[in-house]
Amino acid sequence: MLKLRSIPIPSSHRVRIESAALPVAALASALPFEGLVRRTSEALHQELQSSARERAHTEAVRRACGALEQAGQDLTEAREAAQDALASDAVNLAVEIARQLLRIEIAEQNYGLEEIVRSTLAASEIKRGRCVVHLHPDDVAALEGVTFRDETEIAADPEIAPGTVVLETPKGLLVREPEAVLEDIREQLLQDIVR
């Protein structure tokens, strides 16, 4: 049987092992042990730094993709909300324009007051009963000489706004107020949008 002897390596010679997996060769290194440790530590530090950069980059890309996806969802929701608001804003704007035009026409007494009074009388469904039509004094003056059905009285009331017709019948009051009509139109249009 063969006996192996251990050969002591002098402390002046250090061993450096170069290997990918298993040591295949050992060379003497001129670096002291502390230098090897420092070099190994620096290499490990660089490897960890590189790995950390890659992980940080991957995480940053993941977060950026998530933020981009969320921004896309937010934009879609904002677009849908804007479309809904656009329709109601258009109705509100149209009614407000109509209100301003109506005020101008009423101020200039450029509205079909006689037709408004006649349609209000017709809507009351009082065929021949006694009715009192309350109007603003300027509207009463504008209807001077106009005849309505029998037992219909025209009365001036300074509390009533121009263009408004208040019809007093045996069944109760019927009020035709331009501002209220505009609000009814607005509400109906807004309900139509929701459907």
C-alpha positions in Angstrom: 0.0 0.0 0.0 1.1 3.5 -0.9 1.4 6.1 1.8 0.8 9.8 1.0 2.9 12.3 2.7 1.8 15.7 3.5 4.1 18.4 2.2 4.0 21.7 4.2 3.7 24.8 2.1 5.8 27.7 3.3 3.9 30.8 4.4 5.6 32.9 1.8 3.7 31.0 -0.8 0.0 31.4 -1.1 -2.3 29.3 -3.2 -4.8 30.7 -5.6 -7.5 28.5 -6.9 -9.0 29.2 -10.3 -12.1 27.2 -11.0 -15.6 27.4 -12.4 -16.9 24.4 -10.5 -14.2 22.2 -9.2 -10.6 23.1 -8.6 -8.6 22.0 -11.6 -5.4 23.9 -11.0 -3.8 25.7 -8.2 -1.4 28.4 -8.7 0.7 30.3 -6.3 -0.5 33.8 -5.8 1.7 36.7 -5.0 -1.2 38.4 -3.2 -1.4 38.1 0.6 -4.5 36.6 2.1 -6.0 40.0 2.9 -5.6 41.0 -0.8 -7.4 37.9 -1.9 -10.2 38.5 0.5 -10.5 42.1 -0.6 -10.5 41.1 -4.3 -13.1 38.4 -3.7 -15.2 40.9 -1.6 -15.0 43.5 -4.4 -16.0 40.9 -7.1 -18.9 39.8 -4.9 -19.8 43.4 -4.2 -19.9 44.1 -8.0 -21.9 41.0 -8.7 -24.4 42.0 -6.0 -24.6 45.5 -7.3 -25.2 44.3 -10.8 -27.9 41.9 -9.6 -29.5 44.6 -7.5 -29.5 47.0 -10.5 -31.2 44.3 -12.6 -33.8 43.7 -9.9 -34.4 47.4 -9.5 -34.7 47.9 -13.2 -37.2 45.0 -13.5 -39.2 46.4 -10.6 -39.1 49.9 -12.1 -40.4 48.5 -15.4 -43.1 46.5 -13.6 -44.2 49.6 -11.7 -44.1 51.8 -14.8 -46.2 49.3 -16.7 -48.7 49.2 -13.8 -48.8 53.0 -13.6 -49.4 53.1 -17.4 -52.2 50.6 -17.2 -53.8 52.5 -14.3 -53.5 55.8 -16.3 -55.2 54.1 -19.2 -58.1 53.0 -17.0 -58.3 56.4 -15.4 -58.4 58.0 -18.9 -61.2 55.6 -20.0 -63.2 56.5 -16.9 -62.6 60.2 -17.4 -63.7 59.9 -21.0 -66.9 58.1 -20.1 -67.7 60.7 -17.3 -67.0 63.5 -19.7 -69.3 62.0 -22.3 -72.1 61.8 -19.7 -71.4 65.3 -18.5 -71.2 66.7 -22.0 -74.8 65.7 -22.8 -76.2 67.2 -19.5 -74.0 70.3 -20.0 -75.4 70.7 -23.6 -79.0 70.5 -22.2 -78.2 73.1 -19.5 -76.5 75.4 -21.9 -79.4 75.1 -24.4 -82.0 75.9 -21.7 -80.0 78.8 -20.4 -79.7 80.2 -24.0 -83.5 79.8 -24.3 -84.0 81.5 -21.0 -82.0 84.5 -22.1 -83.8 84.7 -25.4 -87.1 84.4 -23.6 -86.2 87.2 -21.3 -85.3 89.4 -24.2 -88.6 88.6 -26.0 -90.6 89.2 -22.9 -88.9 92.5 -22.2 -89.8 93.6 -25.8 -93.3 92.1 -25.5 -92.5 90.0 -28.5 -94.3 86.8 -27.6 -97.7 85.4 -28.6 -99.5 86.4 -25.4 -103.0 86.0 -27.0 -102.0 82.4 -28.0 -100.6 81.7 -24.6 -103.9 82.8 -22.9 -106.0 80.8 -25.4 -104.0 77.6 -24.9 -104.2 78.0 -21.1 -107.9 78.4 -21.3 -108.1 75.3 -23.5 -105.9 73.3 -21.1 -108.2 74.1 -18.2 -111.0 72.1 -19.8 -113.5 74.6 -18.6 -115.9 74.9 -21.5 -118.1 77.8 -20.6 -117.5 78.3 -16.9 -116.4 81.6 -15.3 -112.6 82.1 -15.5 -110.4 84.9 -14.4 -107.1 85.4 -16.3 -104.5 87.1 -14.1 -101.8 88.9 -16.1 -99.1 91.5 -15.5 -100.5 95.0 -16.2 -98.4 95.4 -19.3 -99.8 92.2 -20.7 -103.3 93.3 -19.9 -102.6 96.5 -21.9 -101.2 94.4 -24.8 -104.5 92.3 -24.9 -106.7 95.4 -25.1 -109.4 94.8 -27.7 -108.9 91.0 -27.8 -112.1 89.1 -27.0 -112.2 85.7 -25.3 -115.1 83.4 -24.6 -118.0 84.5 -22.5 -117.5 84.7 -18.7 -113.7 85.2 -19.1 -112.4 88.1 -17.2 -108.9 89.6 -17.7 -107.4 91.0 -14.4 -104.2 93.0 -13.9 -101.9 91.8 -11.2 -98.6 93.6 -10.6 -97.3 90.6 -8.6 -97.3 88.4 -11.7 -94.3 88.4 -14.0 -94.7 89.5 -17.6 -95.4 86.5 -19.9 -97.0 84.5 -17.0 -100.7 83.5 -17.1 -102.5 82.5 -13.9 -106.0 81.1 -14.7 -108.5 81.0 -11.9 -111.3 78.5 -12.6 -114.0 76.9 -10.4 -111.8 73.8 -10.4 -108.7 75.7 -9.2 -105.6 77.5 -10.5 -103.7 76.8 -13.7 -100.3 78.6 -13.9 -98.3 79.0 -17.1 -95.0 80.5 -16.2 -92.2 80.7 -18.9 -89.4 80.0 -16.4 -91.2 77.0 -15.0 -91.8 75.7 -18.6 -88.1 75.9 -19.3 -87.3 74.0 -16.1 -89.8 71.3 -17.1 -88.1 71.1 -20.5 -84.7 70.8 -18.9 -85.9 68.0 -16.6 -87.5 66.1 -19.4 -84.3 66.4 -21.6 -82.1 65.3 -18.7 -84.4 62.3 -18.1 -84.2 61.4 -21.8 -80.4 61.4 -21.6 -80.4 58.9 -18.7 -82.5 56.4 -20.7 
